[in-house]
Amino acid sequence: MKDLIWIFTCFLLIGIAWIFLWRWTYKDATNRGLNAKLWTLIVAFAPSGIGLLIYFLVARKQSFIKCVNCSNSIPTDSRYCNKCGNTVTEIKIIEKRPTKHLIIGFIISFLLAILSFVGFVINNEDFEFKSGYSIFLVEVNTNSKWNISYYKSSAKFSRTIDKKDNQPSVINIDASCDEGHLYLKLTQNDVEELVDITNTNGTLKINLSKFKNGEIKLKLIDKDCKGVGLEANWE
């Protein structure tokens, strides 16, 4: 339940941050005489922040004034209105709308979203970042198979299997390690089992009878290993 609250809070704050950003885009574009609706849509729906980048690199370099005759937006360096043809002899300044508070709201909401995500990570013991480097890594995951091979890695490898009606009952392990020591840790609530799989010399069967129905977490523990190969399957 706590995890759901952290996740919901994080996504809610991200949504609020984007609303602040979209409102800022609309007002900033309006202040510059741009097509505010169009640029807001571009910022809102272009993926990976590309729309916002384009807005800063392209749109915000443009500046417009109002034609005194028809109120059409025209570039500041134009001598004629491209709508009514009126000669630009005087400037009608576009009314500026305050936008600073929207940027502040965006920054605060985004920072709070980051803090909520950090809170989720800290309070979730099962959450892990699979960070680190790997040399010649190949990993294959299916419903009943977990194969890993690499020369050297500092990353963390884990996965979860779901035991139902006492199945699977056995995990078959075929593993080897040229250097170091390799272990497989099985965890379910307070039940743990640590198995040395440095070199199984064939297939090693791990009996799961001590584990109840439910999720069982498998974690590969690498102790200065090189040349690791792991083939695991369960039935």
C-alpha positions, 0 to 999 in steps of 0.5 A, spaced: 500 500 500 505 504 501 508 503 495 502 505 491 502 511 495 509 513 493 508 511 486 501 515 485 504 521 489 510 521 484 506 521 477 501 526 480 506 531 481 509 529 474 502 531 471 502 537 475 509 539 473 507 538 466 501 542 467 505 548 469 509 547 463 504 547 458 501 553 461 507 557 461 508 555 454 501 558 452 503 564 456 510 565 453 508 564 446 502 569 447 507 574 449 511 573 443 505 574 438 506 566 436 501 561 435 500 559 442 495 553 441 500 550 436 506 551 440 503 548 447 501 542 443 508 541 440 511 542 447 505 537 450 505 531 445 512 531 442 516 525 445 522 526 450 522 533 451 523 534 443 517 539 443 520 544 448 527 544 445 524 546 439 520 551 442 527 554 446 531 553 439 526 556 434 520 559 437 523 563 442 528 567 437 522 570 434 519 576 436 512 579 433 508 586 434 501 587 433 498 591 427 495 597 429 490 596 423 488 589 424 491 587 430 495 581 426 501 579 429 507 581 424 515 580 425 518 586 429 522 587 423 516 587 418 515 594 414 508 591 412 502 587 415 502 581 411 494 581 412 492 588 411 498 591 407 498 596 412 505 600 413 508 599 419 509 606 422 507 605 429 508 599 434 502 596 438 506 592 443 503 586 445 500 585 452 505 581 456 502 576 461 506 574 467 510 567 467 515 567 472 510 563 477 509 558 472 516 556 471 517 556 479 511 551 479 514 547 474 521 546 478 518 545 485 513 540 482 518 536 478 523 536 484 518 534 489 516 528 484 524 526 484 523 526 492 517 522 491 521 517 487 527 517 492 522 515 497 519 509 493 526 507 492 528 507 499 522 504 502 522 498 497 527 493 499 525 489 493 527 495 488 534 495 485 537 499 480 541 494 475 546 499 474 554 497 472 558 495 467 558 488 463 563 485 458 560 481 453 553 480 457 548 476 454 541 475 458 535 471 456 529 471 460 522 466 459 517 464 463 521 458 465 528 459 463 534 464 466 540 464 462 546 469 463 553 469 460 558 474 461 566 475 461 566 480 467 560 484 470 559 489 476 551 489 475 546 486 479 542 480 476 535 478 479 529 475 477 522 472 480 519 466 479 512 464 482 510 458 485 503 455 485 500 449 487 507 447 489 510 448 482 515 449 480 518 444 485 525 444 482 530 449 479 535 446 475 542 449 475 548 448 470 553 454 471 560 455 471 565 460 472 573 461 470 575 465 476 572 467 483 566 465 486 558 465 484 552 464 488 545 463 487 541 466 493 533 464 493 529 469 498 522 468 500 520 473 506 524 470 512 526 464 508 533 464 505 538 459 501 544 460 498 547 455 493 554 455 491 554 455 483 561 456 481 562 450 478 556 445 478 559 440 473 553 438 470 546 439 472 545 441 480 538 441 482 535 446 487 529 443 491 524 448 493 520 444 498 522 449 503 519 455 500 511 456 500 507 458 494 508 465 492 514 469 489 521 466 490 526 471 488 533 469 485 539 473 486 546 472 482 551 474 487 558 475 483 564 475 487 570 477 483 568 472 477 570 472 470 567 468 465 560 466 468 555 462 464 549 460 467 543 456 465 537 455 469 530 452 468 524 450 473 519 445 472 
